[in-house]
Amino acid sequence: MSKYLLDKFLFTVDRDPELVERYRTEPAETVAWWEANLANALLNCHTGEASTWQAFSARERAALAGHDYVALFELGAHPFLTLTLFIAMFERDHPEPLGFQKEYALRLAHFDLPYPDIAT
């Protein structure tokens, strides 16, 4: 399991509007494509350097493919990264102000302090 890799996925997808839409409509395919093509690329590195060992666990892959932000929170994905990406994908489905944010808070309301560790 790699909280770093989860956070890297959330960070990189959220910063590309085309990837946001692709992840919204084809989550499993987008996760598989991202893992195969970007998981081992170094962040902010344009020299072609890459690592070769990083991969999602089956549980991480399932949570990402299922848009399961509660499971992602349990796995230690950073809540701000998760929230901003899922707002970009699903706020439009909630006509009331802060509609998705309220749903996010409601679905995570069963967590007590201390929250899962978000250190990478």
N, CA, C and O atoms as CSV, one atom per row, in Angstrom:
chain,resi,resn,atom,element,x,y,z
A,1,MET,N,N,0.845,-1.175,0.000
A,1,MET,CA,C,0.000,0.000,0.000
A,1,MET,C,C,0.888,1.235,0.000
A,1,MET,O,O,1.906,1.277,0.692
A,2,SER,N,N,0.498,2.244,-0.783
A,2,SER,CA,C,1.289,3.463,-0.868
A,2,SER,C,C,0.381,4.683,-0.809
A,2,SER,O,O,-0.312,5.011,-1.772
A,3,LYS,N,N,0.402,5.346,0.345
A,3,LYS,CA,C,-0.364,6.590,0.448
A,3,LYS,C,C,0.188,7.624,-0.522
A,3,LYS,O,O,-0.551,8.442,-1.069
A,4,TYR,N,N,1.509,7.574,-0.726
A,4,TYR,CA,C,2.118,8.494,-1.688
A,4,TYR,C,C,1.504,8.307,-3.069
A,4,TYR,O,O,1.154,9.288,-3.724
A,5,LEU,N,N,1.368,7.074,-3.518
A,5,LEU,CA,C,0.846,6.821,-4.855
A,5,LEU,C,C,-0.623,7.233,-4.960
A,5,LEU,O,O,-1.043,7.777,-5.981
A,6,LEU,N,N,-1.406,6.974,-3.909
A,6,LEU,CA,C,-2.794,7.447,-3.910
A,6,LEU,C,C,-2.843,8.960,-4.048
A,6,LEU,O,O,-3.587,9.498,-4.869
A,7,ASP,N,N,-2.043,9.641,-3.234
A,7,ASP,CA,C,-2.036,11.108,-3.277
A,7,ASP,C,C,-1.528,11.626,-4.620
A,7,ASP,O,O,-2.032,12.627,-5.131
A,8,LYS,N,N,-0.537,10.951,-5.190
A,8,LYS,CA,C,-0.021,11.352,-6.493
A,8,LYS,C,C,-1.111,11.221,-7.558
A,8,LYS,O,O,-1.244,12.094,-8.415
A,9,PHE,N,N,-1.885,10.148,-7.510
A,9,PHE,CA,C,-3.000,9.981,-8.448
A,9,PHE,C,C,-3.990,11.137,-8.291
A,9,PHE,O,O,-4.344,11.791,-9.272
A,10,LEU,N,N,-4.430,11.385,-7.069
A,10,LEU,CA,C,-5.414,12.447,-6.821
A,10,LEU,C,C,-4.880,13.801,-7.282
A,10,LEU,O,O,-5.602,14.580,-7.904
A,11,PHE,N,N,-3.620,14.075,-6.977
A,11,PHE,CA,C,-2.998,15.351,-7.327
A,11,PHE,C,C,-2.908,15.529,-8.841
A,11,PHE,O,O,-3.306,16.568,-9.367
A,12,THR,N,N,-2.390,14.528,-9.541
A,12,THR,CA,C,-2.169,14.686,-10.975
A,12,THR,C,C,-3.474,14.688,-11.758
A,12,THR,O,O,-3.613,15.449,-12.716
A,13,VAL,N,N,-4.422,13.863,-11.376
A,13,VAL,CA,C,-5.701,13.843,-12.090
A,13,VAL,C,C,-6.445,15.162,-11.878
A,13,VAL,O,O,-7.022,15.706,-12.819
A,14,ASP,N,N,-6.433,15.669,-10.664
A,14,ASP,CA,C,-7.167,16.902,-10.350
A,14,ASP,C,C,-6.642,18.107,-11.121
A,14,ASP,O,O,-7.380,19.072,-11.318
A,15,ARG,N,N,-5.404,18.077,-11.555
A,15,ARG,CA,C,-4.817,19.223,-12.250
A,15,ARG,C,C,-4.948,19.166,-13.760
A,15,ARG,O,O,-4.395,20.011,-14.463
A,16,ASP,N,N,-5.675,18.178,-14.268
A,16,ASP,CA,C,-5.868,18.034,-15.713
A,16,ASP,C,C,-7.361,17.862,-15.993
A,16,ASP,O,O,-7.907,16.785,-15.754
A,17,PRO,N,N,-8.030,18.902,-16.494
A,17,PRO,CA,C,-9.479,18.816,-16.713
A,17,PRO,C,C,-9.910,17.626,-17.572
A,17,PRO,O,O,-10.973,17.051,-17.341
A,18,GLU,N,N,-9.100,17.256,-18.551
A,18,GLU,CA,C,-9.453,16.098,-19.380
A,18,GLU,C,C,-9.386,14.809,-18.575
A,18,GLU,O,O,-10.234,13.930,-18.733
A,19,LEU,N,N,-8.382,14.694,-17.712
A,19,LEU,CA,C,-8.296,13.504,-16.865
A,19,LEU,C,C,-9.415,13.463,-15.836
A,19,LEU,O,O,-9.914,12.387,-15.508
A,20,VAL,N,N,-9.816,14.623,-15.323
A,20,VAL,CA,C,-10.941,14.672,-14.384
A,20,VAL,C,C,-12.186,14.086,-15.047
A,20,VAL,O,O,-12.873,13.251,-14.460
A,21,GLU,N,N,-12.468,14.524,-16.263
A,21,GLU,CA,C,-13.652,14.028,-16.971
A,21,GLU,C,C,-13.516,12.548,-17.320
A,21,GLU,O,O,-14.479,11.786,-17.231
A,22,ARG,N,N,-12.324,12.158,-17.714
A,22,ARG,CA,C,-12.091,10.745,-18.033
A,22,ARG,C,C,-12.285,9.882,-16.786
A,22,ARG,O,O,-12.901,8.818,-16.850
A,23,TYR,N,N,-11.759,10.344,-15.658
A,23,TYR,CA,C,-11.913,9.600,-14.402
A,23,TYR,C,C,-13.371,9.551,-13.967
A,23,TYR,O,O,-13.820,8.546,-13.416
A,24,ARG,N,N,-14.102,10.610,-14.205
A,24,ARG,CA,C,-15.527,10.647,-13.844
A,24,ARG,C,C,-16.320,9.609,-14.646
A,24,ARG,O,O,-17.164,8.906,-14.091
A,25,THR,N,N,-16.048,9.517,-15.938
A,25,THR,CA,C,-16.861,8.670,-16.805
A,25,THR,C,C,-16.322,7.258,-16.986
A,25,THR,O,O,-17.089,6.328,-17.233
A,26,GLU,N,N,-15.010,7.090,-16.867
A,26,GLU,CA,C,-14.379,5.777,-17.058
A,26,GLU,C,C,-13.369,5.538,-15.940
A,26,GLU,O,O,-12.166,5.491,-16.194
A,27,PRO,N,N,-13.846,5.386,-14.709
A,27,PRO,CA,C,-12.899,5.334,-13.593
A,27,PRO,C,C,-11.934,4.152,-13.637
A,27,PRO,O,O,-10.732,4.351,-13.464
A,28,ALA,N,N,-12.407,2.952,-13.857
A,28,ALA,CA,C,-11.512,1.786,-13.843
A,28,ALA,C,C,-10.476,1.879,-14.958
A,28,ALA,O,O,-9.300,1.579,-14.749
A,29,GLU,N,N,-10.917,2.293,-16.134
A,29,GLU,CA,C,-9.997,2.420,-17.259
A,29,GLU,C,C,-8.963,3.505,-17.006
A,29,GLU,O,O,-7.790,3.347,-17.348
A,30,THR,N,N,-9.399,4.604,-16.409
A,30,THR,CA,C,-8.480,5.711,-16.118
A,30,THR,C,C,-7.458,5.308,-15.075
A,30,THR,O,O,-6.277,5.634,-15.202
A,31,VAL,N,N,-7.899,4.602,-14.044
A,31,VAL,CA,C,-6.969,4.143,-13.007
A,31,VAL,C,C,-5.934,3.207,-13.627
A,31,VAL,O,O,-4.741,3.341,-13.356
A,32,ALA,N,N,-6.376,2.269,-14.451
A,32,ALA,CA,C,-5.448,1.325,-15.088
A,32,ALA,C,C,-4.474,2.056,-16.002
A,32,ALA,O,O,-3.277,1.770,-15.988
A,33,TRP,N,N,-4.978,2.998,-16.796
A,33,TRP,CA,C,-4.110,3.768,-17.695
A,33,TRP,C,C,-3.100,4.582,-16.897
A,33,TRP,O,O,-1.911,4.591,-17.217
A,34,TRP,N,N,-3.573,5.264,-15.858
A,34,TRP,CA,C,-2.689,6.104,-15.052
A,34,TRP,C,C,-1.607,5.260,-14.389
A,34,TRP,O,O,-0.435,5.635,-14.378
A,35,GLU,N,N,-2.006,4.127,-13.842
A,35,GLU,CA,C,-1.036,3.269,-13.166
A,35,GLU,C,C,0.030,2.773,-14.148
A,35,GLU,O,O,1.211,2.713,-13.807
A,36,ALA,N,N,-0.387,2.418,-15.360
A,36,ALA,CA,C,0.553,1.914,-16.359
A,36,ALA,C,C,1.465,3.006,-16.918
A,36,ALA,O,O,2.614,2.734,-17.265
A,37,ASN,N,N,0.963,4.233,-17.005
A,37,ASN,CA,C,1.699,5.288,-17.690
A,37,ASN,C,C,2.290,6.377,-16.802
A,37,ASN,O,O,3.311,6.967,-17.157
A,38,LEU,N,N,1.677,6.653,-15.665
A,38,LEU,CA,C,2.122,7.787,-14.852
A,38,LEU,C,C,2.546,7.437,-13.434
A,38,LEU,O,O,3.212,8.242,-12.783
A,39,ALA,N,N,2.185,6.283,-12.947
A,39,ALA,CA,C,2.484,5.938,-11.554
A,39,ALA,C,C,3.970,6.008,-11.256
A,39,ALA,O,O,4.366,6.433,-10.171
A,40,ASN,N,N,4.786,5.601,-12.195
A,40,ASN,CA,C,6.224,5.570,-11.956
A,40,ASN,C,C,6.974,6.753,-12.535
A,40,ASN,O,O,8.198,6.820,-12.431
A,41,ALA,N,N,6.261,7.682,-13.142
A,41,ALA,CA,C,6.893,8.919,-13.609
A,41,ALA,C,C,7.165,9.794,-12.390
A,41,ALA,O,O,6.362,9.835,-11.459
A,42,LEU,N,N,8.268,10.475,-12.399
A,42,LEU,CA,C,8.591,11.351,-11.291
A,42,LEU,C,C,7.780,12.638,-11.396
A,42,LEU,O,O,7.659,13.208,-12.481
A,43,LEU,N,N,7.232,13.092,-10.293
A,43,LEU,CA,C,6.447,14.319,-10.290
A,43,LEU,C,C,7.300,15.508,-10.699
A,43,LEU,O,O,8.424,15.668,-10.222
A,44,ASN,N,N,6.772,16.327,-11.569
A,44,ASN,CA,C,7.436,17.561,-12.010
A,44,ASN,C,C,8.820,17.314,-12.591
A,44,ASN,O,O,9.701,18.166,-12.471
A,45,CYS,N,N,9.018,16.187,-13.207
A,45,CYS,CA,C,10.307,15.855,-13.799
A,45,CYS,C,C,10.098,15.589,-15.283
A,45,CYS,O,O,9.347,14.685,-15.649
A,46,HIS,N,N,10.741,16.353,-16.126
A,46,HIS,CA,C,10.535,16.238,-17.566
A,46,HIS,C,C,11.757,15.657,-18.272
A,46,HIS,O,O,11.939,15.871,-19.471
A,47,THR,N,N,12.595,14.925,-17.539
A,47,THR,CA,C,13.807,14.389,-18.136
A,47,THR,C,C,13.677,12.931,-18.559
A,47,THR,O,O,14.651,12.340,-19.025
A,48,GLY,N,N,12.520,12.351,-18.410
A,48,GLY,CA,C,12.330,10.960,-18.772
A,48,GLY,C,C,12.701,9.990,-17.678
A,48,GLY,O,O,12.641,8.778,-17.884
A,49,GLU,N,N,13.085,10.496,-16.513
A,49,GLU,CA,C,13.418,9.604,-15.407
A,49,GLU,C,C,12.143,9.022,-14.822
A,49,GLU,O,O,11.104,9.680,-14.786
A,50,ALA,N,N,12.235,7.791,-14.369
A,50,ALA,CA,C,11.071,7.138,-13.777
A,50,ALA,C,C,11.532,6.029,-12.854
A,50,ALA,O,O,12.642,5.513,-12.984
A,51,SER,N,N,10.674,5.674,-11.929
A,51,SER,CA,C,10.931,4.504,-11.108
A,51,SER,C,C,10.214,3.321,-11.763
A,51,SER,O,O,9.568,3.486,-12.798
A,52,THR,N,N,10.319,2.160,-11.183
A,52,THR,CA,C,9.719,0.980,-11.811
A,52,THR,C,C,8.911,0.124,-10.848
A,52,THR,O,O,8.350,-0.887,-11.270
A,53,TRP,N,N,8.831,0.479,-9.595
A,53,TRP,CA,C,8.288,-0.436,-8.606
A,53,TRP,C,C,6.912,-0.064,-8.064
A,53,TRP,O,O,6.285,-0.895,-7.406
A,54,GLN,N,N,6.422,1.132,-8.308
A,54,GLN,CA,C,5.185,1.542,-7.659
A,54,GLN,C,C,3.951,0.982,-8.358
A,54,GLN,O,O,3.858,0.981,-9.586
A,55,ALA,N,N,3.009,0.507,-7.550
A,55,ALA,CA,C,1.745,0.006,-8.071
A,55,ALA,C,C,0.710,0.088,-6.953
A,55,ALA,O,O,1.052,0.034,-5.772
A,56,PHE,N,N,-0.540,0.218,-7.332
A,56,PHE,CA,C,-1.619,0.221,-6.354
A,56,PHE,C,C,-1.842,-1.190,-5.829
A,56,PHE,O,O,-1.634,-2.171,-6.542
A,57,SER,N,N,-2.266,-1.280,-4.582
A,57,SER,CA,C,-2.736,-2.561,-4.069
A,57,SER,C,C,-4.126,-2.811,-4.670
A,57,SER,O,O,-4.744,-1.893,-5.210
A,58,ALA,N,N,-4.602,-4.021,-4.578
A,58,ALA,CA,C,-5.936,-4.336,-5.102
A,58,ALA,C,C,-7.000,-3.479,-4.408
A,58,ALA,O,O,-7.951,-3.027,-5.047
A,59,ARG,N,N,-6.839,-3.260,-3.118
A,59,ARG,CA,C,-7.814,-2.453,-2.367
A,59,ARG,C,C,-7.785,-0.985,-2.820
A,59,ARG,O,O,-8.833,-0.356,-2.968
A,60,GLU,N,N,-6.594,-0.455,-3.034
A,60,GLU,CA,C,-6.475,0.929,-3.520
A,60,GLU,C,C,-7.079,1.068,-4.915
A,60,GLU,O,O,-7.818,2.012,-5.191
A,61,ARG,N,N,-6.758,0.123,-5.783
A,61,ARG,CA,C,-7.269,0.149,-7.151
A,61,ARG,C,C,-8.799,0.093,-7.145
A,61,ARG,O,O,-9.447,0.818,-7.900
A,62,ALA,N,N,-9.372,-0.755,-6.306
A,62,ALA,CA,C,-10.829,-0.873,-6.217
A,62,ALA,C,C,-11.462,0.408,-5.684
A,62,ALA,O,O,-12.500,0.841,-6.186
A,63,ALA,N,N,-10.847,1.017,-4.671
A,63,ALA,CA,C,-11.387,2.268,-4.121
A,63,ALA,C,C,-11.355,3.380,-5.157
A,63,ALA,O,O,-12.320,4.132,-5.296
A,64,LEU,N,N,-10.245,3.486,-5.884
A,64,LEU,CA,C,-10.144,4.513,-6.928
A,64,LEU,C,C,-11.140,4.238,-8.051
A,64,LEU,O,O,-11.844,5.145,-8.496
A,65,ALA,N,N,-11.200,3.003,-8.502
A,65,ALA,CA,C,-12.097,2.661,-9.605
A,65,ALA,C,C,-13.565,2.810,-9.221
A,65,ALA,O,O,-14.416,3.043,-10.080
A,66,GLY,N,N,-13.861,2.677,-7.934
A,66,GLY,CA,C,-15.230,2.816,-7.467
A,66,GLY,C,C,-15.594,4.208,-6.986
A,66,GLY,O,O,-16.687,4.418,-6.461
A,67,HIS,N,N,-14.684,5.166,-7.161
A,67,HIS,CA,C,-14.900,6.524,-6.649
A,67,HIS,C,C,-15.260,6.493,-5.167
A,67,HIS,O,O,-16.058,7.305,-4.699
A,68,ASP,N,N,-14.682,5.571,-4.443
A,68,ASP,CA,C,-15.021,5.357,-3.032
A,68,ASP,C,C,-14.126,6.210,-2.144
A,68,ASP,O,O,-13.104,5.739,-1.643
A,69,TYR,N,N,-14.515,7.466,-1.952
A,69,TYR,CA,C,-13.668,8.377,-1.183
A,69,TYR,C,C,-13.652,8.039,0.296
A,69,TYR,O,O,-12.719,8.435,0.996
A,70,VAL,N,N,-14.645,7.325,0.799
A,70,VAL,CA,C,-14.597,6.877,2.191
A,70,VAL,C,C,-13.477,5.842,2.345
A,70,VAL,O,O,-12.690,5.918,3.288
A,71,ALA,N,N,-13.403,4.884,1.429
A,71,ALA,CA,C,-12.324,3.890,1.471
A,71,ALA,C,C,-10.971,4.558,1.271
A,71,ALA,O,O,-9.997,4.183,1.923
A,72,LEU,N,N,-10.897,5.539,0.383
A,72,LEU,CA,C,-9.637,6.251,0.176
A,72,LEU,C,C,-9.201,6.945,1.463
A,72,LEU,O,O,-8.017,6.938,1.800
A,73,PHE,N,N,-10.145,7.543,2.182
A,73,PHE,CA,C,-9.837,8.174,3.464
A,73,PHE,C,C,-9.318,7.132,4.448
A,73,PHE,O,O,-8.335,7.371,5.149
A,74,GLU,N,N,-9.980,5.973,4.499
A,74,GLU,CA,C,-9.537,4.895,5.386
A,74,GLU,C,C,-8.122,4.429,5.039
A,74,GLU,O,O,-7.349,4.055,5.921
A,75,LEU,N,N,-7.795,4.454,3.758
A,75,LEU,CA,C,-6.472,4.022,3.300
A,75,LEU,C,C,-5.391,5.072,3.540
A,75,LEU,O,O,-4.206,4.800,3.345
A,76,GLY,N,N,-5.793,6.267,3.962
A,76,GLY,CA,C,-4.827,7.311,4.266
A,76,GLY,C,C,-4.606,8.336,3.179
A,76,GLY,O,O,-3.700,9.162,3.292
A,77,ALA,N,N,-5.420,8.306,2.109
A,77,ALA,CA,C,-5.310,9.346,1.090
A,77,ALA,C,C,-5.597,10.695,1.747
A,77,ALA,O,O,-6.451,10.801,2.628
A,78,HIS,N,N,-4.883,11.706,1.314
A,78,HIS,CA,C,-5.050,13.019,1.937
A,78,HIS,C,C,-6.460,13.547,1.675
A,78,HIS,O,O,-6.885,13.611,0.521
A,79,PRO,N,N,-7.192,13.927,2.728
A,79,PRO,CA,C,-8.587,14.342,2.541
A,79,PRO,C,C,-8.750,15.596,1.684
A,79,PRO,O,O,-9.767,15.728,1.003
A,80,PHE,N,N,-7.797,16.514,1.692
A,80,PHE,CA,C,-7.929,17.707,0.853
A,80,PHE,C,C,-7.777,17.353,-0.620
A,80,PHE,O,O,-8.490,17.893,-1.466
A,81,LEU,N,N,-6.854,16.449,-0.932
A,81,LEU,CA,C,-6.701,16.020,-2.325
A,81,LEU,C,C,-7.934,15.262,-2.800
A,81,LEU,O,O,-8.410,15.463,-3.918
A,82,THR,N,N,-8.438,14.396,-1.943
A,82,THR,CA,C,-9.649,13.647,-2.295
A,82,THR,C,C,-10.828,14.597,-2.494
A,82,THR,O,O,-11.549,14.500,-3.487
A,83,LEU,N,N,-11.016,15.495,-1.566
A,83,LEU,CA,C,-12.151,16.416,-1.649
A,83,LEU,C,C,-12.084,17.288,-2.897
A,83,LEU,O,O,-13.095,17.440,-3.584
A,84,THR,N,N,-10.940,17.858,-3.208
A,84,THR,CA,C,-10.887,18.764,-4.364
A,84,THR,C,C,-11.150,18.028,-5.669
A,84,THR,O,O,-11.834,18.555,-6.547
A,85,LEU,N,N,-10.619,16.818,-5.810
A,85,LEU,CA,C,-10.882,16.061,-7.036
A,85,LEU,C,C,-12.351,15.666,-7.131
A,85,LEU,O,O,-12.957,15.798,-8.194
A,86,PHE,N,N,-12.918,15.193,-6.053
A,86,PHE,CA,C,-14.302,14.750,-6.110
A,86,PHE,C,C,-15.277,15.919,-6.232
A,86,PHE,O,O,-16.365,15.748,-6.780
A,87,ILE,N,N,-14.915,17.096,-5.736
A,87,ILE,CA,C,-15.720,18.296,-6.007
A,87,ILE,C,C,-15.725,18.570,-7.504
A,87,ILE,O,O,-16.775,18.829,-8.091
A,88,ALA,N,N,-14.545,18.512,-8.121
A,88,ALA,CA,C,-14.453,18.763,-9.568
A,88,ALA,C,C,-15.310,17.780,-10.355
A,88,ALA,O,O,-15.867,18.136,-11.394
A,89,MET,N,N,-15.419,16.559,-9.874
A,89,MET,CA,C,-16.185,15.546,-10.608
A,89,MET,C,C,-17.672,15.574,-10.301
A,89,MET,O,O,-18.488,15.352,-11.195
A,90,PHE,N,N,-18.039,15.841,-9.057
A,90,PHE,CA,C,-19.430,15.598,-8.663
A,90,PHE,C,C,-20.211,16.787,-8.126
A,90,PHE,O,O,-21.404,16.653,-7.855
A,91,GLU,N,N,-19.583,17.945,-7.963
A,91,GLU,CA,C,-20.334,19.106,-7.475
A,91,GLU,C,C,-21.487,19.447,-8.416
A,91,GLU,O,O,-22.551,19.875,-7.967
A,92,ARG,N,N,-21.280,19.259,-9.712
A,92,ARG,CA,C,-22.322,19.582,-10.695
A,92,ARG,C,C,-23.574,18.730,-10.532
A,92,ARG,O,O,-24.640,19.101,-11.025
A,93,ASP,N,N,-23.463,17.603,-9.856
A,93,ASP,CA,C,-24.612,16.726,-9.636
A,93,ASP,C,C,-25.455,17.145,-8.438
A,93,ASP,O,O,-26.496,16.545,-8.171
A,94,HIS,N,N,-25.012,18.168,-7.717
A,94,HIS,CA,C,-25.698,18.627,-6.506
A,94,HIS,C,C,-26.107,20.082,-6.701
A,94,HIS,O,O,-25.257,20.969,-6.625
A,95,PRO,N,N,-27.370,20.346,-6.948
A,95,PRO,CA,C,-27.794,21.722,-7.251
A,95,PRO,C,C,-27.730,22.688,-6.063
A,95,PRO,O,O,-27.621,23.898,-6.262
A,96,GLU,N,N,-27.796,22.172,-4.840
A,96,GLU,CA,C,-27.773,23.067,-3.687
A,96,GLU,C,C,-26.338,23.526,-3.409
A,96,GLU,O,O,-25.385,22.812,-3.722
A,97,PRO,N,N,-26.183,24.718,-2.823
A,97,PRO,CA,C,-24.832,25.209,-2.507
A,97,PRO,C,C,-24.085,24.230,-1.597
A,97,PRO,O,O,-24.652,23.701,-0.641
A,98,LEU,N,N,-22.835,24.000,-1.901
A,98,LEU,CA,C,-21.972,23.089,-1.148
A,98,LEU,C,C,-22.552,21.681,-1.042
A,98,LEU,O,O,-22.279,20.958,-0.084
A,99,GLY,N,N,-23.343,21.304,-2.021
A,99,GLY,CA,C,-24.041,20.023,-1.979
A,99,GLY,C,C,-23.110,18.833,-1.860
A,99,GLY,O,O,-23.321,17.961,-1.017
A,100,PHE,N,N,-22.084,18.787,-2.692
A,100,PHE,CA,C,-21.185,17.637,-2.603
A,100,PHE,C,C,-20.375,17.679,-1.318
A,100,PHE,O,O,-20.150,16.638,-0.702
A,101,GLN,N,N,-19.932,18.856,-0.901
A,101,GLN,CA,C,-19.144,18.960,0.318
A,101,GLN,C,C,-19.945,18.441,1.514
A,101,GLN,O,O,-19.394,17.786,2.399
A,102,LYS,N,N,-21.233,18.734,1.534
A,102,LYS,CA,C,-22.090,18.243,2.621
A,102,LYS,C,C,-22.211,16.724,2.571
A,102,LYS,O,O,-22.179,16.063,3.609
A,103,GLU,N,N,-22.351,16.169,1.371
A,103,GLU,CA,C,-22.414,14.715,1.237
A,103,GLU,C,C,-21.105,14.074,1.682
A,103,GLU,O,O,-21.111,13.060,2.379
A,104,TYR,N,N,-19.994,14.661,1.283
A,104,TYR,CA,C,-18.661,14.175,1.673
A,104,TYR,C,C,-18.553,14.141,3.199
A,104,TYR,O,O,-18.143,13.133,3.775
A,105,ALA,N,N,-18.917,15.227,3.838
A,105,ALA,CA,C,-18.847,15.305,5.304
A,105,ALA,C,C,-19.772,14.281,5.952
A,105,ALA,O,O,-19.399,13.649,6.941
A,106,LEU,N,N,-20.955,14.115,5.413
A,106,LEU,CA,C,-21.902,13.150,5.962
A,106,LEU,C,C,-21.373,11.720,5.863
A,106,LEU,O,O,-21.493,10.941,6.809
A,107,ARG,N,N,-20.791,11.384,4.720
A,107,ARG,CA,C,-20.283,10.022,4.529
A,107,ARG,C,C,-19.031,9.733,5.354
A,107,ARG,O,O,-18.707,8.572,5.605
A,108,LEU,N,N,-18.324,10.786,5.778
A,108,LEU,CA,C,-17.141,10.608,6.617
A,108,LEU,C,C,-17.422,10.897,8.088
A,108,LEU,O,O,-16.509,10.852,8.912
A,109,ALA,N,N,-18.665,11.191,8.422
A,109,ALA,CA,C,-19.020,11.609,9.781
A,109,ALA,C,C,-18.790,10.525,10.836
A,109,ALA,O,O,-18.654,10.843,12.018
A,110,HIS,N,N,-18.744,9.274,10.440
A,110,HIS,CA,C,-18.572,8.187,11.408
A,110,HIS,C,C,-17.131,8.070,11.915
A,110,HIS,O,O,-16.875,7.299,12.840
A,111,PHE,N,N,-16.195,8.804,11.340
A,111,PHE,CA,C,-14.807,8.759,11.803
A,111,PHE,C,C,-14.645,9.630,13.039
A,111,PHE,O,O,-15.172,10.740,13.110
A,112,ASP,N,N,-13.917,9.114,13.999
A,112,ASP,CA,C,-13.561,9.863,15.197
A,112,ASP,C,C,-12.072,10.167,15.160
A,112,ASP,O,O,-11.310,9.501,14.459
A,113,LEU,N,N,-11.668,11.165,15.911
A,113,LEU,CA,C,-10.247,11.451,16.047
A,113,LEU,C,C,-9.596,10.332,16.835
A,113,LEU,O,O,-10.258,9.774,17.710
A,114,PRO,N,N,-8.393,9.976,16.600
A,114,PRO,CA,C,-7.570,10.524,15.538
A,114,PRO,C,C,-7.951,9.910,14.194
A,114,PRO,O,O,-8.276,8.726,14.105
A,115,TYR,N,N,-7.904,10.737,13.155
A,115,TYR,CA,C,-8.186,10.272,11.805
A,115,TYR,C,C,-7.065,9.360,11.346
A,115,TYR,O,O,-5.993,9.330,11.951
A,116,PRO,N,N,-7.309,8.620,10.280
A,116,PRO,CA,C,-6.208,7.816,9.718
A,116,PRO,C,C,-5.008,8.698,9.404
A,116,PRO,O,O,-5.155,9.857,9.016
A,117,ASP,N,N,-3.839,8.141,9.573
A,117,ASP,CA,C,-2.597,8.861,9.321
A,117,ASP,C,C,-2.489,9.228,7.856
A,117,ASP,O,O,-2.626,8.358,6.996
A,118,ILE,N,N,-2.243,10.518,7.540
A,118,ILE,CA,C,-2.109,10.952,6.158
A,118,ILE,C,C,-0.674,11.291,5.806
A,118,ILE,O,O,-0.410,11.853,4.743
A,119,ALA,N,N,0.259,10.953,6.692
A,119,ALA,CA,C,1.679,11.186,6.376
A,119,ALA,C,C,2.102,10.220,5.278
A,119,ALA,O,O,1.646,9.077,5.241
A,120,THR,N,N,2.975,10.677,4.382
A,120,THR,CA,C,3.445,9.790,3.310
A,120,THR,C,C,4.811,9.240,3.645
A,120,THR,O,O,5.376,8.473,2.865
